[in-house]
Amino acid sequence: MASQIGSSGDLSSEGGAQVTCFSEDLHDVTLHFQIIRFSKQIYAWIGCNNSARFGHLYAAATTRLGDGVSVTSVLGGTSDNTGSSMARRLVLKTGLNVILACNIPKDSPMLEAAAERKLVEKLRSLGYIKSKTGEASASITP
């Protein structure tokens, strides 16, 4: 069951941002999502149940050489956490820099996978991820 909480903003003006918030009930847990789209960057937060805790924070961007992605843990966590992998895949799918804050229990791989699927689904519906037959940014493989 999804509920759109809000979406606002205009990217056409310099420095503009578009904010989208929604919640999903997955695997008997309510996940809350917030996506803030800037002109060349996406910030996404995923929270669990009634916790508004920030969680681990990762920054990911394409490298200058080749089609690789660099990811770093900005707050908490390590580079082998799920949030790190999720941030890397989001950069490859969107072609944009990604800041990802993730507050999902570590012992829930099914929940983590479902949360990433819902986030990607929403990013695609917002037009941040191009279809595979469209722009090249979606066809980049790791």
N, C-alpha and C positions, 0 to 999 in steps of 0.2 A: 504494500500500500504506500503510494508516494504522495507527498504533499508539497507543493511549491510554496515556499514561504515568501519569497520575494525576488525580484529581479529589477535592477535599475542601472542607469548610467548610459553614457554615450561615448563610444570609443573614437568618434570622428574628431573630437576636439583633442588637442595635444594635452597629455597628462590625464585624460579621461579614463574612467574605469567602469566596468560592468560587473555588478555583483549579483550572484545567484545563490540562493539558499534552498535546500530541500532536505527531506527526511525519508528514509526507507526502512521498513521492517524486514530484516533478513535473518534467518536462522534464530528466531525468537529474541532478536536483539534489535533495538532501534538505532540506526546509524544516522547521524546528522552530517550534512555536507555544506560547505561554503566554498564557492568559487569566485575569485576576483580576477577578472581579465583586464590586464593593462595592454598597451599597444604591442609590446614584444615579450610579454611574460604572463604566466598564469600562477596565481597563488591558490592552493586548494587546502582545505582543512577537512579532516574526517574525524568525527567524535562519536563516542559510543554511549548509548543509553542516555541518562540524564547528566552525564559528566561533561562539563564545559572545559575540561582540562585541555591544555594546549598539546601535550604529547611531544613526540620527537619531531624535529624540524630538519628537512633536507633541502639542499639547493642543487639543481641539476641543469646543465647547459651543454650544448654541442661544443665539441672541440674545434679549434681552427684547422687542424690537419685531419683530413679524412672525415668519416661519418660517425666518429665515436662520441660518447657522452661522458662527461665528468660529473661525478656526484660527490657531495660532501655533506657530512653531518654538521649542522650548524648548532643544534641544541639537543643534547641527549642522544642516545642511540649510537650505533656504529654503522660502518658502511655495509655490513652484511645483513642488516635488518630488512624486513619486508618493505618498509617505507622507502628505503634507498632504491631497491629494485623497481618499485612502483614509479618513483620519480624518474628513473632512467627510461622506463618504457613510455611514460607520458611525453618526455622530450622527443623520443623517436616518433611517436604518433602525431604530435602537434607541430613539431619543428620550432617550438617556442621554449624559452627558459622556463623552468618550473621550480616553484617553492612549494613544498608539500609538508604540512603538519599532520601527523598521523597519531591518533589515540585509539588504537585497536589492540585488544589483548593479544599477547605474543603467542599464546597456545591455541590460537584459532585460525589455522590456515584456510579453512573453508570460508570463514567470515572475511578474512583478508582478501581472498580471491573474489568473493561476491562484492565486496566494497569497491575493489578496483573495477570490476565489470560495470557496476552502476555509475561510477565516476566517468569512465570512458563513454558509456552510453549517453550520459548527460552532456559531456563535452562534444560528442558527435552531434547531438540534437541542437546544441547551441551554435554549431558551425565551426568549432575550434579544431575539429579533426576532419580532414577531407576524406572523401570516399576513396577506396583503393584505385578506382578508375579515374579519379580526379588528379589533384595536385601530387607532386612527387613526395611531399613531406610525409604522407601516409604510407608510402611504399618502401621506405627505408627499413632495412632489416639490420638487426644487431650483429 
